[in-house]
């Protein structure tokens, strides 16, 4: 076996190990991390509940005080908090939002059951922003994890081959693909799977924005530094961005640091935006939109840089004097 084969063997083994770590480590440490919880009610009662939860799970919750139960419900609907605890004369109520992520809602339901046992009274559970009856687990959104990333990578591969050395046309074709695919997937989520009940247009545009952010970045990198750029971009999106997207749960379900990194990459930003558009009337999706637009802008900027460089090279060749025959 020659040195190149040995080097390739070691290198490929290292790549597979790193890929495995990228997927396994976030999953191993997944769970509630500083979940923002709204609290309303008499201070004596709410403080007792907060102390009990902080003692039993010191890193799981972050409490935010509100003046009334309706304020907590509004905060949940606007994605300022992921759930709430309200204490009234009739007893405590746990407010959840299944649409914000099934694992979080299930965790809060478990907390309600534990509080009921400790207090010797029933803690009722109210789902403020529920999922639909047709898709109670939100499987439609969770199932978009891989299609979102592949929907950005595959068109970049195809149009790089079909439109060689034409990065502007490649980018335009990729955006067109993203719009068509986004609308199609939104229609499927709405009318076939029944994941959400609202308009298909915002969700379709959200999907398209996420795919375009990936495609344009890959096309721009390839136009400037070749296939090495494509490989770097694709690995970042698929191997780093996909497992850190939190699309099946929420960014709050990932360990601190990993969750912030995931939200700065297109897969994670897309996941947050899609839940906001599908279930929360867009609330909580502003930062995700900014992140995705920034990636689109970077990709488009790289495409324009490559186009200008190509144009300058063409002009240089055009004015270069022809060699004089001997």
C-alpha positions as CSV (number, residue, x, y, z in Angstrom):
1,X,0.0,0.0,0.0
2,X,1.5,3.3,-1.1
3,X,1.7,6.5,1.0
4,X,-1.2,8.2,-0.8
5,X,-3.5,5.3,0.0
6,X,-2.4,5.3,3.6
7,X,-3.0,9.0,3.8
8,X,-6.4,8.7,2.2
9,X,-7.3,5.9,4.6
10,X,-6.3,8.0,7.7
11,X,-7.9,11.1,6.3
12,X,-11.3,9.5,5.5
13,X,-11.3,7.7,8.9
14,X,-10.8,11.1,10.5
15,X,-13.6,12.7,8.5
16,X,-16.1,10.0,9.4
17,X,-15.1,10.2,13.1
18,X,-15.6,14.0,13.0
19,X,-19.0,13.6,11.2
20,X,-20.1,11.1,13.9
21,X,-19.1,13.5,16.7
22,X,-20.9,16.4,15.1
23,X,-24.1,14.4,15.2
24,X,-23.7,12.5,18.4
25,X,-22.3,15.1,20.8
26,X,-25.3,17.5,20.6
27,X,-27.7,14.6,20.9
28,X,-25.9,13.3,23.9
29,X,-26.2,16.6,25.8
30,X,-29.6,17.6,24.4
31,X,-32.4,18.5,26.8
32,X,-33.9,21.6,28.5
33,X,-31.3,24.3,28.8
34,X,-32.3,27.7,30.3
35,X,-35.8,27.4,29.0
36,X,-37.5,30.8,29.3
37,X,-40.6,30.3,31.4
38,X,-43.1,33.1,32.1
39,X,-44.5,33.2,35.7
40,X,-47.6,35.1,37.0
41,X,-49.4,35.0,40.3
42,X,-48.9,35.7,44.0
43,X,-45.2,36.1,44.7
44,X,-45.3,33.7,47.6
45,X,-46.8,30.9,45.5
46,X,-44.7,31.5,42.4
47,X,-41.5,31.8,44.4
48,X,-42.1,28.5,46.0
49,X,-42.6,26.9,42.6
50,X,-39.5,28.6,41.2
51,X,-37.4,27.5,44.1
52,X,-38.6,23.9,43.8
53,X,-37.7,23.8,40.1
54,X,-34.4,25.5,40.5
55,X,-33.4,23.0,43.2
56,X,-34.4,20.0,41.2
57,X,-33.1,21.2,37.9
58,X,-30.8,24.2,38.4
59,X,-29.9,24.7,34.7
60,X,-33.2,23.8,33.0
61,X,-35.2,27.0,33.5
62,X,-35.0,30.8,33.3
63,X,-37.9,32.5,34.9
64,X,-39.5,35.8,33.7
65,X,-42.1,37.6,35.8
66,X,-45.4,38.8,34.2
67,X,-48.3,40.7,35.7
68,X,-51.1,38.4,34.6
69,X,-51.9,35.1,33.0
70,X,-52.9,36.8,29.7
71,X,-49.5,38.5,29.6
72,X,-47.8,35.1,29.9
73,X,-50.1,33.7,27.1
74,X,-49.1,36.7,24.9
75,X,-45.4,36.1,25.6
76,X,-45.8,32.5,24.6
77,X,-47.7,33.4,21.4
78,X,-44.9,35.9,20.5
79,X,-42.1,33.4,21.3
80,X,-40.7,35.5,24.1
81,X,-41.0,32.4,26.4
82,X,-41.6,28.8,25.6
83,X,-44.1,28.1,28.4
84,X,-45.4,29.5,31.6
85,X,-46.6,28.8,35.2
86,X,-49.7,30.7,36.3
87,X,-51.0,30.6,39.9
88,X,-54.6,31.6,40.5
89,X,-57.1,31.1,43.4
90,X,-58.2,27.9,41.6
91,X,-54.7,26.5,41.6
92,X,-51.5,26.5,39.4
93,X,-51.7,26.0,35.6
94,X,-48.8,25.0,33.3
95,X,-48.9,26.8,30.0
96,X,-47.2,25.1,27.1
97,X,-46.8,25.6,23.3
98,X,-46.7,22.2,21.5
99,X,-46.1,24.0,18.2
100,X,-42.8,25.4,19.6
101,X,-41.3,21.9,19.9
102,X,-42.8,18.6,21.1
103,X,-39.9,17.8,23.5
104,X,-40.2,21.1,25.3
105,X,-44.0,20.7,25.7
106,X,-43.5,17.1,26.9
107,X,-40.9,18.3,29.4
108,X,-43.2,21.0,30.8
109,X,-46.0,18.5,31.1
110,X,-43.7,16.3,33.1
111,X,-42.9,19.2,35.4
112,X,-46.6,19.8,35.9
113,X,-47.1,16.1,36.9
114,X,-44.2,16.4,39.3
115,X,-45.5,19.6,40.9
116,X,-48.9,17.9,41.2
117,X,-47.3,15.1,43.2
118,X,-45.3,17.4,45.4
119,X,-48.1,19.8,46.1
120,X,-50.8,17.3,46.5
121,X,-53.0,19.2,44.0
122,X,-53.7,19.0,40.3
123,X,-51.6,21.3,38.1
124,X,-53.7,21.7,35.0
125,X,-52.0,22.0,31.6
126,X,-53.1,24.5,28.9
127,X,-51.7,24.3,25.3
128,X,-51.6,28.0,24.3
129,X,-50.2,27.3,20.8
130,X,-51.0,23.7,19.9
131,X,-50.1,21.7,16.9
132,X,-52.8,20.5,14.5
133,X,-54.9,17.4,15.0
134,X,-53.6,16.0,11.8
135,X,-49.9,16.4,12.8
136,X,-49.9,16.5,16.6
137,X,-46.1,15.8,16.9
138,X,-45.2,18.4,14.3
139,X,-43.5,15.8,12.2
140,X,-43.9,17.8,9.0
141,X,-41.6,20.5,10.3
142,X,-39.2,18.1,11.9
143,X,-39.0,16.1,8.7
144,X,-37.7,19.1,6.7
145,X,-34.3,18.9,8.3
146,X,-32.6,17.0,5.5
147,X,-34.7,18.3,2.6
148,X,-33.9,21.9,3.5
149,X,-30.1,21.2,3.4
150,X,-30.3,19.0,0.3
151,X,-32.6,21.6,-1.3
152,X,-29.7,24.0,-1.1
153,X,-26.8,21.7,-2.0
154,X,-28.4,19.7,-4.9
155,X,-29.4,22.6,-7.1
156,X,-25.9,24.2,-6.6
157,X,-24.4,20.9,-7.9
158,X,-26.8,20.7,-10.9
159,X,-26.5,24.3,-12.0
160,X,-22.8,24.4,-11.6
161,X,-22.7,21.6,-14.2
162,X,-25.4,22.9,-16.5
163,X,-24.2,26.5,-16.5
164,X,-20.4,26.3,-16.2
165,X,-18.6,29.6,-15.6
166,X,-21.9,31.5,-15.4
167,X,-22.3,32.2,-11.7
168,X,-25.0,34.8,-12.1
169,X,-27.2,32.4,-14.1
170,X,-26.4,29.6,-11.7
171,X,-27.5,31.8,-8.8
172,X,-30.7,32.9,-10.6
173,X,-31.6,29.3,-11.4
174,X,-31.0,28.2,-7.8
175,X,-33.3,30.9,-6.5
176,X,-35.9,30.0,-9.0
177,X,-35.6,26.3,-7.8
178,X,-35.9,27.4,-4.2
179,X,-39.1,29.4,-4.8
180,X,-40.8,26.5,-6.7
181,X,-39.6,23.9,-4.1
182,X,-40.5,26.1,-1.2
183,X,-44.1,26.6,-2.5
184,X,-44.4,22.9,-3.3
185,X,-43.3,21.8,0.2
186,X,-45.5,24.4,1.8
187,X,-48.5,23.0,-0.1
188,X,-47.7,19.5,1.0
189,X,-47.3,20.5,4.7
190,X,-50.6,22.4,4.6
191,X,-52.9,20.2,2.6
192,X,-51.3,16.7,2.6
193,X,-49.7,16.4,6.0
194,X,-51.8,19.0,7.7
195,X,-48.9,20.4,9.8
196,X,-50.3,24.0,9.9
197,X,-53.5,25.8,9.2
198,X,-52.3,29.2,7.9
199,X,-51.3,30.6,4.6
200,X,-48.9,28.6,2.4
201,X,-47.1,31.7,1.0
202,X,-45.1,32.8,4.1
203,X,-44.0,29.3,4.9
204,X,-43.1,28.7,1.2
205,X,-41.0,31.9,1.1
206,X,-39.3,30.9,4.4
207,X,-38.3,27.5,2.9
208,X,-37.1,29.3,-0.2
209,X,-35.0,31.8,1.7
210,X,-33.3,29.0,3.7
211,X,-32.5,27.0,0.5
212,X,-31.3,30.1,-1.3
213,X,-29.0,31.0,1.6
214,X,-27.3,27.6,1.1
215,X,-27.2,27.5,-2.7
216,X,-25.9,31.0,-3.2
217,X,-23.2,30.5,-0.6
218,X,-22.0,27.3,-2.3
219,X,-22.2,28.8,-5.8
220,X,-20.3,31.9,-4.7
221,X,-17.6,29.9,-3.0
222,X,-17.2,27.7,-6.0
223,X,-17.0,30.6,-8.4
224,X,-14.1,32.1,-6.4
225,X,-12.0,29.2,-5.0
226,X,-13.3,26.2,-6.9
227,X,-14.6,22.9,-5.7
228,X,-12.6,23.2,-2.5
229,X,-15.0,26.1,-1.7
230,X,-18.0,24.0,-2.5
231,X,-16.7,21.2,-0.3
232,X,-16.1,23.5,2.6
233,X,-19.6,25.1,2.3
234,X,-21.4,21.8,1.9
235,X,-19.7,20.2,4.9
236,X,-20.5,23.3,7.0
237,X,-24.2,23.1,6.0
238,X,-24.7,19.4,6.2
239,X,-22.3,18.2,8.9
240,X,-22.3,21.2,11.2
241,X,-25.5,23.0,10.4
242,X,-27.9,20.1,10.1
243,X,-27.4,18.4,13.6
244,X,-27.3,21.9,15.2
245,X,-30.5,23.2,13.6
246,X,-32.8,22.1,16.4
247,X,-35.6,21.7,13.9
248,X,-37.1,18.6,15.6
249,X,-37.1,20.3,19.0
250,X,-35.9,23.8,19.5
251,X,-32.6,25.6,19.8
252,X,-33.3,25.6,23.6
253,X,-33.0,21.8,23.5
254,X,-29.3,22.0,22.5
255,X,-26.4,22.6,24.8
256,X,-25.3,26.2,25.3
257,X,-22.8,27.3,22.6
258,X,-24.0,24.6,20.2
259,X,-27.4,26.2,20.0
260,X,-26.0,29.7,19.3
261,X,-23.7,28.3,16.6
262,X,-26.6,26.4,15.0
263,X,-28.8,29.5,14.8
264,X,-26.0,31.4,12.9
265,X,-26.1,28.8,10.1
266,X,-28.8,28.5,7.5
267,X,-30.3,25.2,8.7
268,X,-30.8,26.4,12.2
269,X,-32.1,29.9,11.2
270,X,-34.5,28.2,8.7
271,X,-35.8,25.9,11.4
272,X,-36.6,28.8,13.7
273,X,-38.2,30.8,10.9
274,X,-40.4,28.0,9.7
275,X,-41.9,27.4,13.2
276,X,-42.5,31.1,13.6
277,X,-44.2,31.4,10.2
278,X,-46.2,28.2,10.5
279,X,-47.5,28.6,14.1
280,X,-46.7,32.0,15.6
281,X,-47.6,34.5,12.9
282,X,-44.0,35.2,12.3
283,X,-43.2,36.2,15.9
284,X,-39.7,35.2,17.0
285,X,-38.4,34.8,13.4
286,X,-36.8,38.3,13.0
287,X,-33.3,37.3,13.9
288,X,-33.5,34.2,11.7
289,X,-34.5,36.3,8.7
290,X,-31.5,38.6,9.3
291,X,-29.2,35.6,9.5
292,X,-30.6,34.1,6.3
293,X,-30.5,37.4,4.4
294,X,-26.9,37.8,5.5
295,X,-26.0,34.4,4.0
296,X,-27.8,35.3,0.8
297,X,-26.0,38.6,0.6
298,X,-22.6,36.9,1.1
299,X,-23.4,34.4,-1.5
300,X,-24.6,37.0,-4.0
301,X,-21.6,39.2,-3.2
302,X,-19.2,36.3,-4.0
303,X,-21.1,35.7,-7.3
304,X,-20.7,39.3,-8.3
305,X,-17.0,39.3,-7.4
306,X,-16.5,36.3,-9.6
307,X,-18.4,37.9,-12.4
308,X,-16.4,41.1,-12.3
309,X,-13.1,39.2,-12.1
310,X,-14.2,37.2,-15.2
311,X,-15.2,40.4,-17.0
312,X,-11.9,42.0,-16.2
313,X,-10.0,39.0,-17.4
314,X,-12.0,39.0,-20.7
315,X,-11.2,42.7,-21.3
316,X,-7.5,42.0,-20.6
317,X,-7.4,39.3,-23.2
318,X,-9.3,41.4,-25.7
319,X,-6.8,44.3,-25.6
320,X,-3.6,42.1,-25.5
321,X,-1.7,42.7,-28.7
322,X,-1.4,39.7,-31.1
323,X,2.1,38.3,-31.5
324,X,4.0,39.7,-34.6
325,X,4.8,37.0,-37.1
326,X,8.5,36.6,-37.8
